[in-house]
Amino acid sequence: MLMKIVRTEGVWSLWSGLSPTLVLSVPAMVVYFVTYENLRLAFSDACGGEQPVWVPAVAGSLSRTWAVTLVSPLELIRTKMQSKKMSYLGEWSPCAASMA
C-alpha cells in the first residue's frame, strides 16, 4: 500500500500533513506548558509555598482548556487544508470565505 501511494501521489505526499500538524501542535504546547507552570507556581504560592496534591491536576486542566481554546481556529484551518489541498494564504483569501 505504501508503494501504491508513492507511485500515484509521489514520495512527498507521505509528509503532506506534517506542516499543518506542526503549525497546530507547537503553539498549543507552548501555551500549555507556559500556562501550566505559571498556574502551578501561583497555586503553590497561594498555599504557603507547599504544593498540595490537587495543584498539578487543576493547573493541568485549566492550562489544557486554555490551550485548546486558543488553538481551535488553527485546528479548523488544518482540517480544511487537509480536505482541499490549499495553502495558508488560500485559506484567508476572500474566495475561500465564499466557498465555505
ZIRA-V189641 format. One record per residue. N is the residue number from 1. RES is the residue in three letters. PHI is phi in degrees with one decimal (none if undefined). D_CENTER is the distance of its C-alpha to the mean C-alpha in Angstrom with 2 decimals. Layout:
[[N/RES/PHI/D_CENTER] [N/RES/PHI/D_CENTER]]
This chain:
[[1/MET/none/29.11] [2/LEU/-61.1/27.21] [3/MET/-66.7/30.20] [4/LYS/-64.0/30.38] [5/ILE/-63.4/26.86] [6/VAL/-61.9/27.78] [7/ARG/-67.7/31.08] [8/THR/-84.3/29.91] [9/GLU/-113.0/26.63] [10/GLY/97.7/26.99] [11/VAL/-64.6/25.52] [12/TRP/-66.7/22.57] [13/SER/-67.0/21.36] [14/LEU/-65.9/20.39] [15/TRP/-111.2/17.55] [16/SER/-65.7/16.73] [17/GLY/-92.5/13.24] [18/LEU/-70.0/12.31] [19/SER/-64.9/11.59] [20/PRO/-63.0/9.16] [21/THR/-67.9/7.23] [22/LEU/-66.8/7.69] [23/VAL/-61.8/6.99] [24/LEU/-84.0/3.33] [25/SER/-77.4/3.65] [26/VAL/-64.4/6.48] [27/PRO/-62.7/6.16] [28/ALA/-63.5/4.38] [29/MET/-70.4/7.24] [30/VAL/-63.2/9.60] [31/VAL/-61.8/9.58] [32/TYR/-61.8/9.99] [33/PHE/-66.7/12.74] [34/VAL/-64.9/14.51] [35/THR/-65.1/14.73] [36/TYR/-59.7/15.81] [37/GLU/-63.1/18.48] [38/ASN/-65.0/19.79] [39/LEU/-66.8/20.15] [40/ARG/-61.0/21.70] [41/LEU/-67.5/24.15] [42/ALA/-64.0/24.98] [43/PHE/-67.0/25.76] [44/SER/-65.1/27.74] [45/ASP/-64.5/29.69] [46/ALA/-67.1/30.45] [47/CYS/-96.1/31.92] [48/GLY/86.0/34.26] [49/GLY/93.8/32.34] [50/GLU/-85.5/32.08] [51/GLN/-102.6/28.84] [52/PRO/-64.6/29.55] [53/VAL/-62.3/28.13] [54/TRP/-78.5/25.95] [55/VAL/-60.9/24.13] [56/PRO/-60.8/21.35] [57/ALA/-67.4/20.67] [58/VAL/-70.0/20.65] [59/ALA/-62.3/18.64] [60/GLY/-65.3/15.97] [61/SER/-64.7/15.99] [62/LEU/-66.4/15.93] [63/SER/-70.2/13.22] [64/ARG/-67.1/10.82] [65/THR/-61.3/11.98] [66/TRP/-63.8/11.53] [67/ALA/-63.7/7.93] [68/VAL/-65.9/7.20] [69/THR/-63.3/9.84] [70/LEU/-73.6/8.68] [71/VAL/-95.6/5.31] [72/SER/-55.3/7.40] [73/PRO/-61.1/9.27] [74/LEU/-66.6/6.87] [75/GLU/-63.5/6.49] [76/LEU/-62.6/10.24] [77/ILE/-63.4/10.86] [78/ARG/-61.6/9.41] [79/THR/-64.5/11.60] [80/LYS/-64.1/14.45] [81/MET/-63.5/14.38] [82/GLN/-69.7/14.67] [83/SER/-87.4/17.45] [84/LYS/-122.5/19.42] [85/LYS/55.1/19.14] [86/MET/-124.1/18.56] [87/SER/-89.7/17.35] [88/TYR/-63.6/15.14] [89/LEU/-66.0/18.52] [90/GLY/-65.2/19.77] [91/GLU/-68.5/17.14] [92/TRP/-97.0/18.45] [93/SER/-75.3/22.08] [94/PRO/-61.6/24.58] [95/CYS/-68.0/25.32] [96/ALA/-64.2/21.81] [97/ALA/-66.2/22.15] [98/SER/-77.1/25.46] [99/MET/-78.5/24.24] [100/ALA/-70.4/21.86]]
